[in-house]
Amino acid sequence: MNFRGDDKRRDEPRIDLTPLIDVVFILLLFFMVTTTFNRQSELKVDLPEASTRAEPQEKQPVRLVIDADGHYFINGREVVNTRGETLIAALREAVGEDAAQPVILQADAKTPHQAVVTAMDAAAKLGITRLSIATSLSEGQ
């Protein structure tokens, strides 16, 4: 009598890798689809820093005002129309050849967003490096 069962061949346990590969593939697809990509913008905005002392202003800044209807005013004079090329020409005339001339952009609270973007794009095309956005305190503060 043979009690050990040597004559019966045992099957060795095996791990089937096919479902594991399927799960890894699904995870890879999930991460590829849900990944967000970093988009670089063309317009670089330098935020102002606060200081305790006032620095002397050597140049008079050019003031670019946009009203609620999207009309542009440079140093109090209205620009002929709202096209980007016209605004670039008017800014070039006001700034001259000095790209370091400070420009203050002041927009009404109800100004269309596109008008502000057009003004900032015009300043970037002229190479203006000192663009500030003017704000005012709200009455609740």
C-alpha positions in Angstrom: 0.0 0.0 0.0 1.2 3.4 -0.9 -0.1 6.0 1.5 1.8 8.9 0.3 0.3 9.1 -3.1 3.6 9.4 -5.0 2.0 7.9 -8.0 -0.4 10.9 -8.3 1.2 13.9 -9.7 0.4 17.1 -8.0 -0.1 20.3 -10.0 2.1 23.1 -8.8 0.1 26.3 -8.0 0.7 28.9 -10.7 0.0 32.6 -10.8 -1.7 33.7 -13.9 -0.3 37.2 -14.9 -2.9 38.0 -17.6 -5.4 39.7 -15.2 -2.5 41.5 -13.5 -1.3 42.9 -16.8 -4.9 44.0 -17.7 -5.2 45.9 -14.4 -1.9 47.6 -14.9 -2.9 48.6 -18.4 -6.2 50.0 -17.2 -4.4 52.0 -14.5 -2.0 53.4 -17.1 -4.8 54.5 -19.3 -6.6 56.1 -16.4 -3.6 58.1 -15.4 -2.9 59.2 -19.0 -6.4 60.4 -19.5 -6.7 62.2 -16.2 -3.3 63.9 -16.3 -3.5 67.7 -16.5 -0.8 69.4 -18.6 0.9 72.6 -17.6 0.2 75.4 -20.1 2.6 78.2 -20.3 1.2 81.7 -21.0 2.9 84.3 -23.1 2.2 87.1 -20.8 4.3 87.4 -17.7 2.9 89.5 -14.9 5.2 90.8 -12.1 3.3 91.4 -9.0 4.2 94.5 -6.9 6.0 94.2 -3.6 5.3 96.3 -0.6 8.0 98.4 0.9 8.0 100.8 3.9 9.9 103.6 2.1 8.7 105.5 -1.0 11.1 105.4 -3.9 11.5 108.5 -6.0 9.7 108.2 -9.3 12.0 109.4 -12.1 9.5 109.0 -14.9 5.9 110.1 -15.2 3.9 106.9 -15.8 1.6 106.6 -18.8 -2.0 106.1 -17.6 -4.1 103.7 -19.7 -7.8 103.8 -18.7 -10.5 101.5 -20.0 -14.1 102.6 -19.4 -17.1 100.3 -18.9 -17.8 100.2 -22.7 -14.3 99.1 -23.5 -13.0 102.5 -24.8 -9.4 103.3 -24.2 -8.0 106.5 -22.9 -4.2 107.3 -22.8 -3.2 110.1 -20.4 -6.8 111.4 -20.6 -7.1 111.4 -24.4 -9.5 108.9 -26.0 -8.0 106.4 -28.5 -9.8 106.6 -31.9 -11.2 103.0 -31.8 -10.9 99.8 -29.8 -8.8 97.8 -32.3 -5.6 96.3 -31.1 -3.5 97.9 -33.8 -4.8 101.4 -33.0 -4.1 100.8 -29.3 -0.5 99.7 -30.0 0.1 102.8 -32.2 -1.3 105.1 -29.5 0.8 103.4 -26.7 3.9 103.6 -28.9 3.3 107.3 -29.3 2.8 107.8 -25.6 5.7 105.7 -24.5 8.2 106.5 -27.2 11.3 104.3 -27.5 11.6 103.8 -23.8 10.3 100.2 -23.0 11.1 100.8 -19.3 8.5 103.6 -19.2 5.9 102.7 -16.5 2.4 102.1 -17.7 -0.6 102.1 -15.3 -3.6 100.1 -16.5 -6.9 101.2 -14.9 -10.1 99.5 -15.8 -13.7 100.0 -14.7 -15.2 97.2 -12.7 -17.7 96.5 -15.6 -15.1 96.6 -18.3 -15.2 93.6 -20.7 -12.4 91.2 -19.9 -11.3 91.1 -23.5 -10.6 94.9 -23.5 -8.2 94.4 -20.5 -6.5 91.4 -22.2 -6.1 93.4 -25.5 -4.5 96.3 -23.6 -2.1 93.9 -21.8 -1.3 92.2 -25.1 -0.6 95.5 -26.7 1.8 96.4 -23.9 3.6 93.1 -24.3 4.0 93.5 -28.0 5.7 96.9 -27.5 8.1 95.3 -25.0 6.8 97.3 -22.0 8.3 95.8 -18.9 6.7 97.9 -16.2 3.0 97.4 -16.4 0.9 98.0 -13.2 -2.8 97.4 -12.7 -4.4 100.1 -10.6 -7.1 99.1 -8.1 -9.2 101.1 -5.6 -10.5 100.1 -2.2 -14.1 99.1 -2.1 -16.5 101.1 0.1 -17.0 98.1 2.5 -13.3 98.2 3.7 
